[in-house]
Amino acid sequence: MELNTLKDLYIHELRDLYSAEKQILRALPKMAKAATNGQLAAGFQEHLEQTKEHAVRLEQILSSHAATTRGPKCKGMEGVLAEGAEMIEE
């Protein structure tokens, strides 16, 4: 996507956020399952429910701008989740 206007940048960033939220949605159930502490597992579950709401809101915002959720994968979140996966393995 070519970023010629502030709106282009805005849409690009919304798509990046959406990608991050979708990655988190896939990772949180694994994290909750791996948690050995009940409070930690419950925290992951609560975060999962909040993240679902965030994704829906981003879908609504993008839709209101006649934009799709399709965009590049958020590399930052990918790195954070890779570190989390390493922690789970340890």
C-alpha positions in Angstrom: 0.0 0.0 0.0 1.3 3.4 -1.0 1.1 6.0 1.8 0.3 9.2 0.1 -2.0 10.8 2.6 -2.5 10.8 6.4 -5.6 8.7 5.8 -3.5 6.1 4.0 -1.2 6.0 7.0 -4.2 5.8 9.4 -5.6 2.8 7.5 -2.2 1.1 7.3 -1.8 1.5 11.1 -5.3 0.2 11.8 -4.5 -2.9 9.7 -1.2 -3.4 11.6 -3.1 -3.2 14.9 -5.7 -5.7 13.6 -3.0 -8.1 12.6 -1.4 -7.8 16.0 -4.8 -8.5 17.7 -5.5 -11.5 15.5 -2.0 -12.9 16.4 -2.7 -12.4 20.1 -6.1 -14.1 19.7 -4.3 -17.2 18.4 -1.6 -17.1 21.1 -3.6 -16.4 24.3 -5.4 -19.8 24.5 -2.0 -21.5 24.3 -0.6 -19.3 27.0 -3.6 -19.9 29.3 -3.2 -23.7 28.8 0.5 -23.5 29.6 0.0 -21.4 32.7 0.6 -23.4 35.9 -1.0 -20.7 38.1 -4.7 -20.4 38.1 -4.7 -16.6 38.4 -2.4 -16.3 35.5 -4.6 -18.6 33.4 -7.6 -16.5 34.3 -5.8 -13.3 33.4 -5.0 -14.8 30.0 -8.6 -15.7 29.5 -9.8 -12.2 30.5 -7.2 -10.7 28.1 -8.6 -13.0 25.4 -12.1 -11.7 25.8 -10.9 -8.1 25.7 -8.8 -8.8 22.6 -11.8 -10.2 20.8 -13.6 -6.9 21.5 -10.6 -4.9 20.2 -10.6 -6.9 17.0 -14.3 -6.3 16.4 -13.8 -2.5 17.0 -11.0 -2.4 14.5 -13.1 -4.3 12.0 -15.9 -1.7 12.5 -13.5 1.3 12.1 -11.9 -0.1 8.9 -15.4 -0.9 7.5 -16.5 2.6 8.2 -13.7 3.8 6.0 -14.6 1.3 3.3 -11.3 -0.5 4.0 -10.6 -4.2 4.5 -8.7 -5.8 7.4 -6.2 -7.2 4.9 -2.7 -6.0 5.4 0.9 -7.1 6.1 1.5 -9.2 9.2 2.5 -7.2 12.3 6.2 -8.0 12.7 6.4 -6.5 16.1 3.7 -8.7 17.6 5.2 -11.7 15.8 8.5 -11.1 17.6 6.8 -10.7 21.0 4.8 -13.9 20.6 7.9 -15.8 19.5 9.6 -14.8 22.7 6.4 -15.9 24.6 6.6 -19.3 22.9 10.2 -19.6 24.0 9.1 -18.9 27.6 6.4 -21.6 27.4 8.9 -24.1 26.2 11.2 -23.4 29.1 
